[in-house]
Amino acid sequence: MTDRELLKLAAKAYGIGKPAYVNDSGSWVFIDPNTPNWNPLTNDGDALRLAVKLHLHLQIDDTELGEVFAFCEVPSEISELTGSDPYHSTRRAIVRAAAEIGKTK
């Protein structure tokens, strides 16, 4: 699934309306003028608000391999290897879990 598709499904799960378009920085711009540009794949604040709103449970494994898990009802677990940027991996795990929730709505 592309980042664009992930963000669209995550927005659906978040309940912030239909995105109008993606701007040059890759953020979604929404039809509602009160909704700011939104990209939880690149913005820590957007990702945290998404995780809180959807009641996601996060677990960050700090072993050698390093992995981030986002737990939600559907499916039970999403994981991302942390690699060199654990913040990026955490945001991505959150968005992937939200996209799975968005598929069910």
JOSUL-V709153 format. One line per field, one symbol per residue. ss: DSSP state (H for helix, E for strand, - for the rest). psi: psi as a letter, one per 40 degrees, with the letter a starting at -180 (. if undefined). A space follows every 10 residues. Layout:
BEGIN
ss->???
psi->???
END
This chain:
BEGIN
ss->--HHHHHHHH HHHH----EE EE-----EEE -------E-- ---HHHHHHH HHH---EEEE E-----EEEE E------EEE E----HHHHH HHHHHHHHHH HHH--
psi->hidddddddd ddddfeahid ihadeeihhi dheehiihge dehddddddd dddefihihh hfaddhihhh hidhadhhih hdaegddddd dddddddddd ddde.
END
